[in-house]
Amino acid sequence: MASGSKQSPYAIRRPRRNGAWLAFALGLFGAVALIGLLLSGDAGNPLSTLFGAGNRGLQAALFQTAPLRTAQGGVDRVYFISTQSQTWVFRGARSISESRADYLHVDLWAIDAATDTVAWRRRLRTYTNEERRDRILPGFEILGVDGTTLWLNVEGPLGVSLADGHTVADPARIEQRNPELAGKLVIEPGYVAFGRNGLQVTLEDASQWRIDATDLKAAPRDTPVSHPEDIAPPANPLPSSTSSFQMRGVSVGNSWLGVLTDKEADTLSHPPVIPGRDPNERPGVMQQFLNENHVPQPLDIPLPQPYRLWQAQVKEVSAAPPGWPKELPDNWGTRSEFSKYKAMPEAPAFLRAGLLREHRDAEVPLWYRNPDSVLVLHVDKLGEAGRLQLSRVSGPNGKVVWRAALPMVSLASVMRGADNLLLWGGEPDQSDRPATRETPWHAKLVRIDVASGTFVALDLTAESFTRSPLADEGPR
């Protein structure tokens, strides 16, 4: 970069006899060019135009793993970790030679859950040229929160403050606090994890230890912690698709509420029949199998069809084979029997619908009072133009309390608050440019007020071009 500065217009226009001024100009130009090269990528900086700094090549940020919502830092916030590539191509104003620098930035974001705005963005790492090669982007991840410390995996365990993101722990500090671990930590992918006792690390001898966030002291992995209530994992630690947050229905006492297509409801409303079976023939094993499975099945992936909300009566009956003699002992257990299916009269049809739940392992959907209601996640239309919709539907008739048209085509995380929901998903770029394989994907965080259905959306992909990160100040 310094050699390119010899072609500066300052050197050409000034008399040769003023050597001191020329040296000053060359030094000034080189310093400004170097400073410009090290900037984070603000495209509005006029230095690149004045000095021919060239293309800064800042790409959209990619948000890795699931977010984490917590108020343990003193404020209700959502935390994200992102990676962002940047390519600098620098050329002098009158030079045909170019200099290229490739960067990979790793940033931590904190979003205010109350307003859905960026509280801060802090730069954790920057890898340059050879350093950035062969790095697995999903390997940068949020592990979980322990007290007021957020544990990350950034090529090894990294602890940061929930309040402002400054570093409070790293492998060097952990080894300093625990000399018996020095030089033995395995920081490769798969050996740094997070569990019910907080941060977990593995040593070269395969022994596993947990690290207490309060003092960084190590103990065997299963050693209980003093405050297990302060330990929480991300919202949805495993990769999820939209259908992971949709479920068929829920039983409350002797009643069932769920989504069915009209065809499914018609089939379930009639007793199962074996084709070709003589009505006078005694029911056998096949009939028993059909009876046991004549219930609403789990909703793996909603069909591209309309669904409606249905109610049914459910009770537990004997799982004995049909016609089992009453005089014999009944040790067959019980099974659920559904009957009296009835569509909720005021509930409209919903495309690709399911009841919203917090994560794929949740056995019940999100349920709200005043009025008693569930949330239905569906789409407004089929095809690439379709967008997700969220409707709050109340009983007993299925009245729609509100409907929110979400600015996303897929859902990746659901984070519940006292009176709001935070939904993490995304959609393709909505500009007039033709869609291509390189069309940018916009990551969205949507905050919905559960009472009114009003929402605000934060486009973090757009923010990644305009929001400058804070520098990490290291351990304190």
C-alpha positions as CSV (number, residue, x, y, z in Angstrom):
1,M,0.0,0.0,0.0
2,A,2.8,2.4,0.7
3,S,4.4,1.9,-2.7
4,G,1.2,2.8,-4.4
5,S,1.2,6.2,-2.7
6,K,4.2,7.3,-4.8
7,Q,1.7,7.9,-7.6
8,S,-0.2,10.4,-5.5
9,P,-1.3,13.6,-7.3
10,Y,0.3,15.5,-4.4
11,A,3.7,14.3,-5.5
12,I,3.2,15.2,-9.2
13,R,1.9,18.7,-8.7
14,R,4.5,19.9,-6.1
15,P,8.0,21.2,-7.1
16,R,10.7,18.7,-6.5
17,R,12.7,21.2,-4.5
18,N,10.2,21.0,-1.6
19,G,11.4,17.6,-0.4
20,A,10.1,18.0,3.1
21,W,6.6,18.8,1.9
22,L,6.6,15.9,-0.5
23,A,7.6,13.5,2.2
24,F,4.9,14.8,4.4
25,A,2.3,14.4,1.6
26,L,3.4,10.8,0.9
27,G,3.3,9.9,4.6
28,L,-0.2,11.5,4.9
29,F,-1.5,9.7,1.9
30,G,-0.2,6.3,3.1
31,A,-1.6,6.9,6.6
32,V,-5.1,7.8,5.3
33,A,-5.1,4.9,2.9
34,L,-4.1,2.5,5.7
35,I,-6.8,3.9,8.0
36,G,-9.4,3.6,5.2
37,L,-8.4,-0.1,4.6
38,L,-8.9,-1.0,8.2
39,L,-12.4,0.6,8.5
40,S,-15.3,-1.7,9.0
41,G,-16.8,-1.0,5.7
42,D,-18.9,2.2,5.8
43,A,-19.7,2.6,2.1
44,G,-20.5,6.3,2.7
45,N,-16.9,7.2,3.7
46,P,-15.6,9.7,1.0
47,L,-12.0,8.6,1.5
48,S,-12.4,5.7,-0.9
49,T,-13.5,8.1,-3.7
50,L,-10.8,10.7,-2.9
51,F,-7.9,8.3,-2.7
52,G,-9.1,5.5,-5.0
53,A,-9.4,3.0,-2.2
54,G,-11.6,0.7,-4.3
55,N,-14.2,-1.9,-3.5
56,R,-14.8,-2.7,0.1
57,G,-16.9,-5.8,-0.7
58,L,-18.9,-6.1,2.5
59,Q,-21.3,-9.0,2.2
60,A,-24.5,-9.6,4.2
61,A,-24.1,-11.0,7.7
62,L,-25.0,-14.6,8.2
63,F,-26.5,-15.3,11.6
64,Q,-25.2,-18.6,13.0
65,T,-27.1,-21.1,15.3
66,A,-30.2,-20.1,17.3
67,P,-30.6,-16.9,19.3
68,L,-31.0,-16.7,23.0
69,R,-33.4,-14.6,25.0
70,T,-32.8,-13.7,28.6
71,A,-33.2,-10.9,31.1
72,Q,-30.3,-12.1,33.3
73,G,-28.1,-9.2,32.1
74,G,-30.5,-6.7,33.7
75,V,-32.5,-6.0,30.5
76,D,-34.7,-8.4,28.4
77,R,-32.6,-9.0,25.3
78,V,-32.1,-11.4,22.5
79,Y,-28.5,-12.3,21.5
80,F,-27.2,-13.4,18.1
81,I,-23.8,-14.3,16.7
82,S,-23.0,-13.5,13.1
83,T,-20.3,-13.9,10.6
84,Q,-19.7,-11.4,7.8
85,S,-17.2,-11.6,4.9
86,Q,-15.5,-8.6,3.4
87,T,-13.1,-8.2,0.5
88,W,-11.0,-5.1,0.1
89,V,-9.6,-4.3,-3.3
90,F,-7.3,-1.3,-3.1
91,R,-5.7,0.6,-5.9
92,G,-3.9,3.9,-6.1
93,A,-5.4,6.8,-7.9
94,R,-3.1,6.5,-11.0
95,S,-1.9,2.9,-10.5
96,I,-3.0,-0.2,-12.4
97,S,-1.8,-2.5,-9.6
98,E,-4.2,-3.8,-6.9
99,S,-3.9,-5.0,-3.4
100,R,-6.6,-7.4,-2.0
101,A,-7.5,-8.3,1.6
102,D,-10.1,-10.8,2.6
103,Y,-11.7,-10.6,6.1
104,L,-14.1,-12.7,8.1
105,H,-15.7,-10.7,11.0
106,V,-17.4,-12.5,13.9
107,D,-19.9,-10.2,15.8
108,L,-22.2,-10.5,18.8
109,W,-25.5,-8.7,18.6
110,A,-27.9,-7.7,21.5
111,I,-31.5,-6.8,20.6
112,D,-33.8,-5.0,23.0
113,A,-36.8,-7.3,23.4
114,A,-39.1,-4.5,24.4
115,T,-38.5,-2.3,21.3
116,D,-37.0,-4.8,18.8
117,T,-34.1,-2.5,18.2
118,V,-30.3,-3.1,18.3
119,A,-28.9,-2.3,21.7
120,W,-25.3,-3.0,20.6
121,R,-23.2,-5.0,18.2
122,R,-19.7,-6.0,19.3
123,R,-16.9,-7.4,17.2
124,L,-15.4,-10.5,18.7
125,R,-12.9,-11.6,16.1
126,T,-11.6,-10.6,12.6
127,Y,-9.7,-13.2,10.5
128,T,-7.6,-12.0,7.6
129,N,-6.6,-13.7,4.4
130,E,-5.1,-17.1,5.3
131,E,-6.6,-17.0,8.7
132,R,-10.1,-17.1,7.4
133,R,-9.6,-20.2,5.2
134,D,-11.1,-23.6,6.2
135,R,-13.2,-22.0,9.0
136,I,-16.6,-23.6,9.5
137,L,-19.1,-20.8,9.9
138,P,-21.7,-22.7,11.9
139,G,-18.9,-23.5,14.3
140,F,-19.3,-20.0,15.8
141,E,-22.2,-20.5,18.1
142,I,-24.1,-19.3,21.2
143,L,-23.8,-22.0,23.8
144,G,-26.0,-20.7,26.6
145,V,-26.2,-18.3,29.6
146,D,-24.9,-18.9,33.1
147,G,-25.8,-16.1,35.5
148,T,-24.7,-12.9,33.8
149,T,-22.3,-14.6,31.5
150,L,-23.1,-15.6,27.9
151,W,-21.0,-18.5,26.8
152,L,-20.0,-18.7,23.1
153,N,-17.9,-21.0,21.0
154,V,-15.5,-18.9,19.0
155,E,-12.9,-21.5,18.2
156,G,-12.9,-22.3,21.9
157,P,-15.0,-21.2,24.9
158,L,-15.6,-17.5,25.1
159,G,-17.5,-15.8,28.0
160,V,-18.9,-12.4,27.5
161,S,-21.0,-10.0,29.7
162,L,-24.7,-10.0,29.0
163,A,-24.7,-6.3,29.8
164,D,-22.3,-5.0,27.1
165,G,-20.6,-8.0,25.5
166,H,-17.1,-7.4,26.8
167,T,-15.0,-10.5,27.2
168,V,-14.9,-12.0,30.7
169,A,-13.5,-15.5,30.0
170,D,-11.5,-17.3,27.4
171,P,-9.3,-20.5,27.3
172,A,-6.3,-18.6,28.7
173,R,-8.2,-17.4,31.7
174,I,-9.8,-20.8,32.3
175,E,-6.4,-22.4,32.3
176,Q,-5.0,-19.7,34.5
177,R,-7.7,-20.3,37.1
178,N,-7.3,-24.1,36.8
179,P,-3.6,-25.0,36.3
180,E,-4.5,-28.7,36.1
181,L,-6.2,-28.0,32.8
182,A,-3.4,-26.0,31.2
183,G,-2.5,-27.2,27.8
184,K,-5.1,-30.0,27.9
185,L,-8.3,-28.3,26.5
186,V,-9.6,-29.6,23.2
187,I,-11.2,-26.7,21.5
188,E,-12.0,-28.4,18.2
189,P,-15.7,-28.7,17.1
190,G,-17.7,-31.1,19.2
191,Y,-15.5,-30.7,22.4
192,V,-17.0,-27.5,23.7
193,A,-20.6,-27.8,24.8
194,F,-23.3,-26.5,27.1
195,G,-25.5,-28.6,29.4
196,R,-27.6,-28.4,32.6
197,N,-24.5,-27.5,34.6
198,G,-23.3,-24.8,32.2
199,L,-20.2,-24.7,30.1
200,Q,-18.7,-28.2,29.4
201,V,-15.1,-28.7,28.2
202,T,-13.3,-31.9,27.2
203,L,-9.6,-32.6,27.9
204,E,-7.2,-34.6,25.8
205,D,-7.7,-37.6,28.1
206,A,-11.4,-37.6,27.3
207,S,-12.4,-36.4,30.8
208,Q,-15.2,-33.8,30.9
209,W,-15.4,-30.8,33.1
210,R,-17.9,-28.0,33.8
211,I,-16.8,-24.4,34.3
212,D,-18.6,-22.2,36.8
213,A,-19.2,-18.8,35.3
214,T,-18.9,-17.0,38.6
215,D,-15.2,-17.8,39.3
216,L,-14.2,-20.0,36.3
217,K,-13.4,-22.9,38.6
218,A,-13.5,-26.3,37.0
219,A,-15.3,-29.4,38.4
220,P,-16.3,-32.8,37.0
221,R,-19.1,-32.4,34.4
222,D,-21.9,-33.7,36.6
223,T,-21.0,-31.7,39.7
224,P,-24.2,-29.8,40.6
225,V,-24.2,-26.0,40.4
226,S,-25.3,-23.7,43.1
227,H,-27.9,-21.8,40.9
228,P,-29.3,-24.1,38.2
229,E,-32.1,-21.7,37.6
230,D,-29.6,-19.2,36.1
231,I,-28.5,-21.6,33.3
232,A,-30.4,-21.5,30.0
233,P,-29.7,-22.8,26.5
234,P,-30.6,-21.0,23.3
235,A,-34.2,-20.8,22.2
236,N,-34.0,-23.7,19.7
237,P,-30.5,-25.2,19.7
238,L,-31.1,-27.6,16.8
239,P,-31.8,-26.4,13.2
240,S,-35.5,-26.2,12.6
241,S,-37.9,-25.7,9.8
242,T,-41.3,-23.9,10.0
243,S,-43.2,-27.1,10.5
244,S,-41.2,-27.8,13.7
245,F,-43.3,-25.1,15.3
246,Q,-46.6,-26.4,14.1
247,M,-48.6,-29.1,15.8
248,R,-51.9,-30.9,15.2
249,G,-53.8,-30.2,18.4
250,V,-54.1,-30.5,22.2
251,S,-56.3,-32.4,24.6
252,V,-57.7,-30.6,27.6
253,G,-59.6,-32.9,29.9
254,N,-62.2,-34.7,27.8
255,S,-62.0,-32.3,24.9
256,W,-59.6,-32.0,22.0
257,L,-58.9,-28.9,19.8
258,G,-56.8,-29.0,16.7
259,V,-56.5,-28.5,12.9
260,L,-57.9,-30.9,10.3
261,T,-58.6,-30.7,6.6
262,D,-62.2,-31.5,5.7
263,K,-61.1,-34.9,4.3
264,E,-59.3,-35.8,7.5
265,A,-62.2,-34.8,9.6
266,D,-64.6,-36.8,7.5
267,T,-62.4,-39.9,7.7
268,L,-62.1,-39.6,11.5
269,S,-65.8,-39.0,12.0
270,H,-66.6,-42.5,10.7
271,P,-65.6,-45.8,12.2
272,P,-62.6,-47.5,10.5
273,V,-63.6,-50.2,8.0
274,I,-61.5,-53.0,6.5
275,P,-62.2,-53.1,2.8
276,G,-63.9,-56.3,1.8
277,R,-64.5,-57.6,5.3
278,D,-67.7,-59.4,6.0
279,P,-69.8,-57.3,8.5
280,N,-70.7,-60.4,10.4
281,E,-67.0,-61.5,10.7
282,R,-65.6,-61.2,14.2
283,P,-63.1,-58.2,14.4
284,G,-59.5,-59.3,14.4
285,V,-56.0,-57.9,14.8
286,M,-56.3,-55.6,11.8
287,Q,-59.5,-54.1,13.1
288,Q,-57.8,-53.6,16.5
289,F,-54.9,-51.8,14.8
290,L,-57.3,-49.5,12.8
291,N,-59.2,-48.6,16.0
292,E,-56.0,-47.7,17.9
293,N,-54.9,-45.5,15.1
294,H,-58.2,-43.9,14.3
295,V,-57.1,-40.6,16.0
296,P,-55.6,-37.4,14.7
297,Q,-52.0,-38.2,13.8
298,P,-49.1,-35.9,14.5
299,L,-48.7,-33.0,12.0
300,D,-45.3,-33.7,10.5
301,I,-45.6,-31.2,7.6
302,P,-48.9,-29.5,6.9
303,L,-50.4,-30.3,3.5
304,P,-50.8,-27.5,0.9
305,Q,-54.5,-27.5,1.7
306,P,-57.0,-25.5,3.8
307,Y,-57.3,-26.5,7.4
308,R,-60.0,-25.6,9.9
309,L,-60.2,-25.7,13.7
310,W,-62.1,-28.7,14.9
311,Q,-63.2,-29.9,18.3
312,A,-63.8,-33.5,19.5
313,Q,-64.6,-35.5,22.6
314,V,-61.9,-37.8,23.8
315,K,-61.9,-40.5,26.5
316,E,-59.8,-43.4,27.6
317,V,-61.1,-46.9,26.8
318,S,-59.8,-50.4,27.1
319,A,-57.1,-51.4,24.6
320,A,-58.3,-55.0,24.6
321,P,-59.0,-56.6,21.3
322,P,-62.6,-56.0,20.0
323,G,-65.0,-58.5,21.5
324,W,-62.7,-59.3,24.5
325,P,-64.8,-61.3,26.9
326,K,-65.8,-59.3,30.0
327,E,-65.3,-62.3,32.2
328,L,-61.6,-62.4,31.4
329,P,-59.0,-60.2,33.1
330,D,-58.3,-57.0,31.1
331,N,-54.6,-56.3,31.3
332,W,-54.4,-54.5,28.0
333,G,-54.2,-50.9,29.3
334,T,-56.1,-48.1,27.7
335,R,-56.2,-46.1,24.5
336,S,-57.7,-42.8,23.4
337,E,-61.0,-42.8,21.6
338,F,-62.2,-39.7,19.7
339,S,-65.8,-39.0,18.8
340,K,-68.2,-36.1,18.0
341,Y,-66.0,-34.1,15.7
342,K,-67.3,-30.6,15.2
343,A,-65.9,-27.7,13.2
344,M,-65.6,-24.4,15.1
345,P,-68.3,-22.4,13.3
346,E,-66.5,-19.0,13.2
347,A,-63.0,-20.3,12.4
348,P,-62.0,-19.6,8.8
349,A,-59.9,-21.8,6.6
350,F,-56.1,-21.6,7.1
351,L,-53.6,-22.7,4.5
352,R,-50.8,-25.1,5.6
353,A,-51.9,-24.6,9.2
354,G,-50.8,-25.8,12.6
355,L,-51.0,-24.7,16.2
356,L,-47.9,-22.7,17.2
357,R,-45.6,-24.2,19.8
358,E,-42.2,-23.0,21.2
359,H,-40.0,-25.8,19.9
360,R,-40.2,-29.2,18.2
361,D,-40.3,-31.1,21.5
362,A,-43.2,-29.1,23.1
363,E,-46.2,-31.3,23.7
364,V,-48.6,-28.5,24.0
365,P,-49.1,-25.4,21.9
366,L,-48.9,-21.8,23.1
367,W,-52.1,-21.0,25.0
368,Y,-53.4,-17.6,26.2
369,R,-56.2,-16.4,28.5
370,N,-58.5,-13.4,28.2
371,P,-59.8,-14.7,25.9
372,D,-58.9,-18.4,26.0
373,S,-57.1,-18.9,22.7
374,V,-54.5,-20.6,20.6
375,L,-52.2,-19.2,17.9
376,V,-52.5,-20.7,14.4
377,L,-49.4,-20.5,12.1
378,H,-50.3,-20.6,8.4
379,V,-49.6,-19.0,5.1
380,D,-51.6,-16.5,3.0
381,K,-51.0,-18.2,-0.3
382,L,-49.2,-21.2,-1.8
383,G,-46.1,-20.8,-3.9
384,E,-43.0,-18.6,-3.5
385,A,-45.0,-15.5,-3.1
386,G,-46.7,-16.9,0.1
387,R,-45.8,-15.4,3.5
388,L,-46.4,-16.7,7.0
389,Q,-49.4,-15.6,8.9
390,L,-50.2,-15.8,12.6
391,S,-53.8,-15.8,13.9
392,R,-55.0,-15.7,17.4
393,V,-58.2,-17.8,17.6
394,S,-60.5,-17.9,20.7
395,G,-63.1,-20.4,21.9
396,P,-65.6,-21.7,22.0
397,N,-66.6,-20.7,18.4
398,G,-63.2,-20.1,16.8
399,K,-63.4,-16.3,16.5
400,V,-60.3,-14.7,15.0
401,V,-59.1,-12.1,17.6
402,W,-56.4,-10.8,15.3
403,R,-54.3,-11.8,12.3
404,A,-50.7,-10.7,11.7
405,A,-49.1,-10.9,8.2
406,L,-45.5,-11.7,9.0
407,P,-42.6,-10.5,6.8
408,M,-41.1,-14.0,6.5
409,V,-41.4,-17.2,4.6
410,S,-39.8,-19.4,7.2
411,L,-39.6,-19.6,10.9
412,A,-36.5,-20.7,12.9
413,S,-37.1,-19.8,16.5
414,V,-39.9,-18.8,18.8
415,M,-39.2,-16.9,22.0
416,R,-42.0,-16.3,24.5
417,G,-42.2,-13.3,26.8
418,A,-44.8,-12.3,29.4
419,D,-47.0,-10.4,26.9
420,N,-45.1,-10.8,23.6
421,L,-43.6,-13.2,21.2
422,L,-40.3,-12.9,19.4
423,L,-40.2,-14.8,16.1
424,W,-36.9,-15.3,14.3
425,G,-37.1,-16.2,10.5
426,G,-36.5,-14.6,7.2
427,E,-37.5,-14.0,3.6
428,P,-35.7,-13.4,0.2
429,D,-34.8,-9.9,-0.8
430,Q,-38.0,-7.9,-1.7
431,S,-36.4,-5.4,-4.2
432,D,-37.4,-5.3,-7.9
433,R,-34.3,-7.2,-8.9
434,P,-34.9,-10.6,-10.5
435,A,-34.4,-13.5,-8.0
436,T,-31.3,-15.5,-8.5
437,R,-29.3,-18.1,-6.5
438,E,-27.3,-15.1,-5.1
439,T,-30.4,-13.2,-4.0
440,P,-29.7,-12.1,-0.4
441,W,-31.8,-13.7,2.4
442,H,-33.0,-11.2,4.9
443,A,-33.0,-12.4,8.5
444,K,-35.9,-10.9,10.5
445,L,-36.8,-10.6,14.1
446,V,-40.5,-9.9,14.7
447,R,-41.9,-8.8,18.0
448,I,-45.7,-9.4,18.4
449,D,-47.9,-8.0,21.1
450,V,-50.0,-11.0,22.1
451,A,-53.0,-8.9,23.2
452,S,-53.4,-6.8,20.0
453,G,-51.5,-8.6,17.3
454,T,-49.5,-5.5,16.4
455,F,-45.9,-6.2,15.5
456,V,-42.6,-4.6,14.6
457,A,-39.9,-6.2,12.4
458,L,-36.2,-5.7,12.6
459,D,-34.2,-6.6,9.4
460,L,-30.8,-7.6,10.8
461,T,-29.4,-8.3,7.4
462,A,-29.9,-4.6,6.5
463,E,-28.6,-3.6,9.9
464,S,-25.4,-5.5,9.1
465,F,-24.5,-2.9,6.4
466,T,-25.2,0.1,8.5
467,R,-24.7,-0.7,12.2
468,S,-21.0,-0.3,13.1
469,P,-19.7,-2.8,15.6
470,L,-17.9,-1.9,18.8
471,A,-14.4,-3.2,19.3
472,D,-13.9,-6.0,21.9
473,E,-11.8,-4.6,24.7
474,G,-10.7,-8.0,25.9
475,P,-11.0,-9.5,29.4
476,R,-11.6,-7.2,32.4
